[in-house]
Amino acid sequence: MKNILLTLLISILILACEKKRNEKTLAINRTESLNENSEFKISKDTFDFSIIGDLRKVTYFNDKYFCMFETNRENTSKSLKKMVVLNKNGNFVEDVFVTEGIQNMIYYNIRIENDSLFLQRAQFDEENFVLGKYVTDFQPTETRAFKTYEDEQFNVYSTCRGEWGGTVFFQDKKTNELYEGSSTCPIVVNKIGTEYFVTNYMGHMIGFASVNKISDPRKLEKSEWDFKRRFGSENQKGIEKVLDTMDFYIPTSFVAKSKLLHIYNDDNGTYIAEIENGKMKPIYTFDFKFYPQFNQQLENGKQVLTFEVAETEKDGILIIDGNKLSFKFLR
């Protein structure tokens, strides 16, 4: 009798384990099935490069990746910044000397203009540093405004003042007139046809994300050439809210086949989505969860982002080119 009961118990356990394996397989198949007919082309590669520190910023400049890493110091709360240059294949090229002024920056952006790489203190633009085309150390330079986006008709600038809001500015190239609208805080500007889409995110308190559509920048409020105002614009004229949420962070929006798409996370995964009736509608589920951060928009519409894998905390570089997304993992 005991042998019969033992055999029955073992059979039940085997069936239960098999059921779990089948359920897991079905779940995987469902994910694959969801993406099976996707128009997105996802590629993954691993750069044979490793360094102690977290990848915070990256930009593509002179056919190379300029990567800013940060590590914690033992005897101070300040982090140590180290910039490394990698070639297209992820091989080490050289180090870039990072000055004390940059070491003291908490928030900063990397900008590319006029064949030079600039490092800009974020939010209040107190100082800028420039890295010349053939120079491997940063030099202080005059504070200036950097373009967020540019096309044949407009130069677009933006500011973020944290909890005090932000502003997007459109400069008409023909008339030099400047127009402004409320936009807290602009991450990236995309254009479809004649319409502009500004993706915003602010992490203050519980944080929020939004996407604004501007059909005609000349219908925004006229503005003055003052990008150092402490408070962001409150002007809503000429702005249509496409999305306004406090549910999640949108690290970037991009255009693929004339559609505006967005990457976002929830507790379960990372997705590509489109906005439908003011809500996110996922159309692609990645097979791993990661946290991307927008860094750079190139002239041809490509985007450069950093990312961290949720499970392993490994860093990498993500290149978005229309419906092609290329992941470059760091060892």
Sequence and secondary structure as in RCSB ss.txt:
>XXXX:A:sequence
MKNILLTLLISILILACEKKRNEKTLAINRTESLNENSEFKISKDTFDFSIIGDLRKVTYFNDKYFCMFETNREN
TSKSLKKMVVLNKNGNFVEDVFVTEGIQNMIYYNIRIENDSLFLQRAQFDEENFVLGKYVTDFQPTETRAFKTYE
DEQFNVYSTCRGEWGGTVFFQDKKTNELYEGSSTCPIVVNKIGTEYFVTNYMGHMIGFASVNKISDPRKLEKSEW
DFKRRFGSENQKGIEKVLDTMDFYIPTSFVAKSKLLHIYNDDNGTYIAEIENGKMKPIYTFDFKFYPQFNQQLEN
GKQVLTFEVAETEKDGILIIDGNKLSFKFLR
>XXXX:A:secstr
 HHHHHHHHHHHHHHHHHHHHHHHHHHHHHHHHHHHT S EEEEEEES   SSEEEEEEEETTEEEEEEEEE SS
SS EEEEEEEE TTS EEEEEB  HHHHT SSEEEEEETTEEEEEETTT   EEEE TT SB EEE      SEE
 SSEEEEEEE GGG EEEEEEETTT  EEEEE SSEEEEEEETTEEEEEEEE STT EEEEEEES GGGSEE  S
    SS     TT EEEEEESS    EEEEETTEEEEEEE SS EEEEEEETTEEEEEEE SS EEEEEEEE TT
S EEEEEEETTT  EEEEEEETTEEEEEEE 
